[in-house]
């Protein structure tokens, strides 16, 4: 059960001993808030990010969206620039078979925490605290430009230190355990990751948030998202007992228990023969045909497509990715007409790997 809880008391527990407001109040349940008013400031003159904030649903790092409430995300182009190791982790992610750490109530890590349920920020001159309703998680970050700690073990959220660049708050994070995903879709990161997050408050009602991840083990270049958060003055955080809701489901295997990482350096689902380098990416093909056979949960997942009398094997995305993106096994029925953008195998005759698939009016990205 989720029960109303006291944000001020929680802030004390987090180490923000006294909440010091600036010349104007960052957020109050009383009175109407002018969303276009100047951003409130702390006693030291820096912007005060305090408030309860709506954020865009960004389960997929390649999603670009502007929502009706004003929140938005500008994502990366799809596909992400994976290394061979990173592509393997992306393809191997299977929360049904192996479980997902969030379902077992482990900490989400920074980026994934910014998506579900309300979030409150409390701040004073020296610290900023992020209170996540999801699983009652929190992070308290010193903002005095302190060096990273030398003797702390790797963690889900890593070691976070804040500093100011003018009116921009910069939070630098290292020392991750490498187990967290960037979002619900399972985009990976490793223990070599270096995360930089910046926060700007241009007015009372908005935060401009950007994160940049440098992770040479997983990605060939830095990746980033730009997001806009919107103040929600009428929202309060509630208690969230993750295990209270999930324990029986875990015991009954309705939710697959996560018992530690199952990641491997090799691509379990596709191997080297059907990994992306095994296809000629210079020869894009647009093919339309009738589905004759489907192995949705195969290793690898594939379908047989009759294209003008020629039977092609079309390699598909991992089942978890197709389901996340709205392409269920029910949609891939024998006899249905499908169009794919695909690339021919360098080794296997009459085989292609699909980048997108269109059935009716729905196009699904498979990379």
DOSEGU-220011 format. One record per residue (C-alpha): x, y, z; residue number from 1. Coordinates in Angstrom, 3 decimals. Example, Ala and Ser with C-alpha at 12.3 -4.5 7.8 and 13.67 -1.06 7.14 Angstrom:
2
         c1         c2         c3     i
     12.300     -4.500      7.800     1
     13.670     -1.060      7.140     2
end
This chain:
367
         c1         c2         c3     i
      0.000      0.000      0.000     1
      1.188      3.485     -0.793     2
      0.650      5.902      2.075     3
      1.160      9.632      2.297     4
      4.533     10.508      3.762     5
      6.253     13.633      4.977     6
      8.815     15.028      2.546     7
     10.379     17.285      5.160     8
     11.011     14.366      7.504     9
     12.504     12.377      4.664    10
     14.806     15.248      3.787    11
     16.138     15.249      7.350    12
     16.877     11.531      7.079    13
     18.717     12.175      3.827    14
     21.053     14.632      5.471    15
     19.476     17.863      4.302    16
     19.265     19.118      7.820    17
     17.513     22.394      7.191    18
     15.650     23.380      4.080    19
     16.647     26.974      3.419    20
     14.399     28.882      1.068    21
     15.582     31.882     -0.897    22
     13.875     35.149     -1.547    23
     10.913     33.382     -3.147    24
      9.207     30.103     -2.284    25
     10.092     27.284     -4.659    26
      6.808     25.442     -4.245    27
      3.829     25.636     -1.924    28
      0.555     23.748     -1.747    29
     -1.124     27.065     -0.950    30
     -1.779     29.666     -3.581    31
     -1.402     29.674     -7.336    32
      2.041     29.317     -8.891    33
      3.062     31.542    -11.790    34
      4.893     29.056    -14.002    35
      6.566     31.857    -15.977    36
      7.808     33.754    -12.931    37
     11.576     34.014    -12.355    38
     13.198     30.917    -10.909    39
     13.514     31.022     -7.108    40
     16.983     31.288     -5.619    41
     18.759     30.031     -2.536    42
     20.314     32.270      0.066    43
     23.647     31.908     -1.764    44
     22.072     33.240     -4.977    45
     22.036     29.944     -6.884    46
     18.834     28.602     -8.494    47
     16.614     26.569     -6.189    48
     15.323     23.447     -7.942    49
     13.015     22.471     -5.094    50
      9.567     21.225     -6.042    51
      7.686     18.172     -7.273    52
      8.405     17.607    -10.948    53
      6.673     15.790    -13.792    54
      9.101     14.182    -16.220    55
      8.604     12.656    -19.675    56
      8.165      8.921    -19.945    57
     11.485      7.977    -21.534    58
     11.723      4.210    -21.248    59
     13.489      4.184    -24.623    60
     16.619      6.334    -24.986    61
     15.905      6.789    -28.707    62
     12.442      8.288    -28.125    63
     11.760     11.929    -28.963    64
      8.437     13.193    -27.626    65
      6.651     16.297    -26.371    66
      3.764     15.529    -24.032    67
      0.553     17.472    -23.434    68
      1.768     18.519    -19.956    69
      4.850     20.230    -21.437    70
      7.403     17.580    -20.494    71
      9.611     16.425    -23.336    72
     12.556     14.265    -24.306    73
     14.930     14.535    -27.242    74
     16.423     11.096    -27.660    75
     19.327      9.586    -29.544    76
     18.976      8.392    -33.140    77
     18.170      4.709    -33.399    78
     20.200      2.496    -33.420    79
     22.494      3.516    -30.607    80
     26.248      3.321    -31.348    81
     26.897      0.016    -29.604    82
     30.246     -1.671    -29.264    83
     30.226     -5.430    -29.870    84
     29.934     -5.947    -26.107    85
     27.185     -3.344    -25.802    86
     25.174     -4.888    -28.659    87
     25.407     -8.257    -26.934    88
     24.009     -6.829    -23.676    89
     21.215     -5.077    -25.603    90
     20.264     -8.254    -27.491    91
     20.629    -10.539    -24.469    92
     18.276     -8.486    -22.271    93
     15.278    -10.704    -21.496    94
     13.345     -9.745    -18.343    95
     10.908    -12.638    -18.786    96
     13.623    -15.302    -18.916    97
     16.259    -13.773    -16.634    98
     14.283    -11.246    -14.607    99
     14.829     -7.518    -14.320   100
     16.428     -6.023    -11.233   101
     13.652     -3.427    -10.886   102
     11.057     -6.205    -10.537   103
     13.072     -7.519     -7.598   104
     13.016     -4.028     -6.035   105
     16.677     -3.179     -6.522   106
     17.687      0.499     -6.926   107
     16.948      1.795    -10.411   108
     20.100      3.889    -10.920   109
     20.079      7.521    -12.019   110
     18.596      7.671    -15.512   111
     15.938      5.009    -15.100   112
     14.769      6.675    -11.874   113
     13.799      9.845    -13.730   114
     10.926      8.177    -15.588   115
      8.233      6.592    -13.347   116
      6.083      8.224    -10.683   117
      6.553     11.686     -9.093   118
      9.921     13.071     -7.998   119
     10.589     15.803     -5.464   120
     13.722     17.903     -5.143   121
     14.749     19.506     -1.851   122
     17.774     21.762     -1.782   123
     19.880     24.055      0.401   124
     23.194     25.866     -0.162   125
     25.288     22.698      0.141   126
     23.130     19.739     -0.906   127
     20.451     18.781     -3.388   128
     18.261     15.764     -2.638   129
     16.197     13.801     -5.133   130
     13.242     11.972     -3.599   131
     11.816      9.352     -5.966   132
      8.368      8.006     -5.155   133
      9.318      4.846     -7.057   134
     10.458      2.332     -4.411   135
     11.034      5.273     -1.994   136
     14.503      5.776     -3.497   137
     16.601      8.870     -2.826   138
     19.919     10.487     -3.629   139
     21.544     13.304     -1.660   140
     24.307     15.075     -3.588   141
     26.785     17.585     -2.225   142
     27.035     20.656     -4.485   143
     30.250     22.220     -3.144   144
     32.553     20.817     -5.829   145
     33.998     18.067     -3.648   146
     36.212     15.356     -5.210   147
     34.887     11.856     -5.744   148
     35.242      9.473     -2.834   149
     38.172      7.069     -3.106   150
     37.070      4.225     -0.849   151
     33.396      3.633     -1.647   152
     32.305      0.379     -3.344   153
     30.580      0.543     -6.744   154
     26.833      1.120     -6.486   155
     23.658      1.318     -8.592   156
     23.634      5.133     -8.537   157
     27.413      5.517     -8.478   158
     29.381      8.210     -6.672   159
     27.777     11.630     -7.325   160
     29.341     15.044     -6.804   161
     27.821     18.384     -7.712   162
     29.244     21.772     -8.614   163
     27.994     25.019    -10.118   164
     28.816     26.430    -13.549   165
     27.168     29.819    -13.257   166
     23.477     29.057    -12.759   167
     23.823     25.510    -14.104   168
     24.113     22.651    -11.629   169
     26.478     19.942    -12.863   170
     26.408     16.496    -11.234   171
     29.308     14.199    -12.109   172
     28.882     10.462    -11.460   173
     31.391      7.597    -11.546   174
     31.944      4.249     -9.792   175
     28.843      2.416    -11.034   176
     28.330     -1.282    -10.419   177
     27.376     -1.670    -14.098   178
     24.137     -3.527    -13.343   179
     21.600     -0.744    -13.958   180
     19.833     -0.169    -17.265   181
     19.194      3.291    -18.682   182
     15.477      2.605    -19.043   183
     12.744     -0.017    -19.041   184
     13.687     -1.191    -22.548   185
     17.033     -2.409    -21.218   186
     19.600     -0.097    -22.827   187
     22.811     -1.155    -21.071   188
     25.653      0.584    -19.291   189
     28.835     -0.818    -17.759   190
     30.996     -0.264    -14.703   191
     33.205      1.953    -16.901   192
     30.437      4.525    -17.357   193
     30.902      8.213    -16.586   194
     27.650     10.176    -16.304   195
     27.330     13.970    -16.429   196
     23.972     15.545    -15.621   197
     23.156     19.257    -15.940   198
     20.154     21.095    -14.502   199
     18.943     24.577    -15.423   200
     15.831     26.358    -14.147   201
     14.949     29.087    -16.670   202
     11.753     30.022    -14.833   203
      9.493     28.911    -12.003   204
      7.783     26.118    -13.886   205
     10.520     24.271    -15.788   206
     13.814     22.417    -15.433   207
     16.037     21.814    -18.447   208
     17.783     18.511    -17.800   209
     20.508     16.931    -19.912   210
     22.503     13.781    -19.327   211
     25.589     12.608    -21.201   212
     26.958      9.088    -20.772   213
     30.525      8.223    -21.715   214
     30.900      4.455    -21.601   215
     33.556      3.134    -23.995   216
     32.827     -0.478    -23.077   217
     29.202     -0.141    -24.223   218
     29.053      2.720    -26.772   219
     31.469      3.932    -29.434   220
     30.721      7.584    -28.596   221
     29.001      9.519    -25.795   222
     25.191      9.306    -25.832   223
     22.755     11.826    -24.374   224
     19.137     12.888    -23.880   225
     17.690     16.386    -23.360   226
     14.564     16.598    -21.230   227
     12.177     19.194    -19.842   228
     10.588     18.733    -16.409   229
      7.447     20.627    -15.436   230
      6.559     21.796    -11.918   231
      3.448     20.132    -10.437   232
      2.534     22.229     -7.364   233
     -0.546     20.148     -6.510   234
      1.271     16.794     -6.346   235
      2.681     15.198     -3.193   236
      4.824     12.091     -2.921   237
      3.486      8.927     -1.333   238
      5.110      5.898      0.235   239
      5.920      3.172     -2.272   240
      6.457     -0.331     -0.852   241
      7.943     -2.172     -3.847   242
      8.360     -5.543     -2.166   243
      4.905     -5.303     -0.612   244
      3.414     -5.432     -4.072   245
      5.945     -7.758     -5.716   246
      6.825    -10.374     -3.089   247
      4.015    -12.821     -3.808   248
      4.449    -12.389     -7.559   249
      8.159    -13.177     -7.193   250
      7.404    -16.256     -5.046   251
      4.820    -17.418     -7.590   252
      7.197    -16.693    -10.515   253
      4.692    -14.294    -12.048   254
      7.680    -11.937    -11.941   255
     10.955    -13.701    -12.712   256
     13.301    -13.140     -9.740   257
     16.509    -11.288    -10.581   258
     19.367    -13.089     -8.842   259
     22.305    -11.265    -10.348   260
     23.612    -10.402    -13.804   261
     23.249    -12.986    -16.572   262
     25.093    -10.834    -19.095   263
     27.764    -12.518    -21.157   264
     30.440    -11.057    -23.372   265
     29.054    -13.014    -26.325   266
     25.720    -12.485    -28.038   267
     23.609    -15.374    -26.740   268
     20.660    -14.837    -29.071   269
     22.396    -14.234    -32.404   270
     25.989    -15.391    -32.030   271
     28.536    -14.091    -34.529   272
     26.742    -15.586    -37.532   273
     23.665    -13.378    -37.119   274
     25.038    -10.356    -35.277   275
     24.758     -7.100    -37.237   276
     28.328     -7.215    -38.661   277
     27.315    -10.448    -40.429   278
     24.971     -8.446    -42.714   279
     25.869     -6.084    -45.544   280
     24.699     -2.720    -44.235   281
     25.577     -1.053    -47.560   282
     22.789     -2.965    -49.346   283
     19.525     -1.869    -47.783   284
     16.509     -3.713    -49.164   285
     12.801     -2.845    -48.957   286
     10.794     -6.033    -49.191   287
      7.074     -6.795    -49.045   288
      5.613    -10.264    -48.830   289
      3.314    -12.690    -47.068   290
      4.310    -14.291    -43.770   291
      4.499    -18.059    -44.159   292
      6.120    -19.073    -40.867   293
      7.021    -17.377    -37.574   294
      9.406    -18.324    -34.768   295
      8.823    -15.365    -32.442   296
     10.697    -16.870    -29.494   297
     13.288    -18.689    -31.564   298
     17.030    -18.404    -31.237   299
     17.205    -16.253    -33.218   300
     13.657    -14.958    -33.690   301
     12.754    -15.069    -37.386   302
      9.979    -15.433    -39.928   303
      9.679    -16.841    -43.430   304
      8.501    -14.212    -45.909   305
      7.244    -15.049    -49.407   306
      8.371    -12.155    -51.609   307
      7.060    -12.605    -55.166   308
      7.459    -16.372    -54.936   309
     10.894    -16.282    -53.319   310
     11.126    -17.508    -49.736   311
     13.350    -15.383    -47.477   312
     14.364    -15.909    -43.878   313
     13.909    -12.615    -42.035   314
     15.746    -12.322    -38.711   315
     13.791    -10.272    -36.174   316
     14.535     -8.423    -32.917   317
     14.608    -10.071    -29.482   318
     11.062    -10.824    -28.254   319
     11.332     -8.446    -25.283   320
     12.217     -5.552    -27.587   321
      9.384     -6.312    -30.005   322
      6.896     -6.526    -27.151   323
      8.141     -3.268    -25.591   324
      7.647     -1.552    -28.944   325
      4.163     -2.923    -29.467   326
      4.826     -5.808    -31.880   327
      3.334     -8.868    -30.182   328
      3.436    -12.412    -31.484   329
     -0.272    -12.013    -32.257   330
      0.577     -9.383    -34.874   331
      2.972    -11.696    -36.724   332
      0.445    -14.181    -38.045   333
      0.832    -16.540    -40.975   334
     -0.911    -15.061    -44.000   335
     -0.391    -11.427    -42.990   336
      1.344     -9.065    -45.423   337
      4.469     -7.459    -43.997   338
      7.038     -4.994    -45.293   339
     10.591     -4.880    -43.964   340
     13.644     -2.703    -44.351   341
     16.435     -5.247    -44.164   342
     20.020     -6.146    -45.022   343
     21.295     -9.349    -46.695   344
     23.471    -11.844    -44.876   345
     27.064    -12.058    -46.016   346
     27.123    -15.779    -45.238   347
     23.638    -17.287    -45.452   348
     21.780    -17.378    -48.758   349
     18.267    -15.886    -48.841   350
     18.516    -14.499    -45.330   351
     18.126    -10.862    -44.270   352
     18.013     -9.105    -40.925   353
     15.196     -6.601    -40.513   354
     15.744     -3.059    -39.254   355
     12.035     -2.165    -39.341   356
      8.832     -4.054    -39.999   357
      5.496     -2.610    -41.115   358
      2.197     -4.403    -40.714   359
     -0.817     -2.382    -41.748   360
     -0.184      1.159    -40.564   361
      2.186      0.211    -37.737   362
      5.946      0.401    -38.295   363
      8.156     -1.055    -35.567   364
     11.870     -0.389    -35.180   365
     13.738     -3.613    -34.510   366
     17.271     -2.370    -33.781   367
end
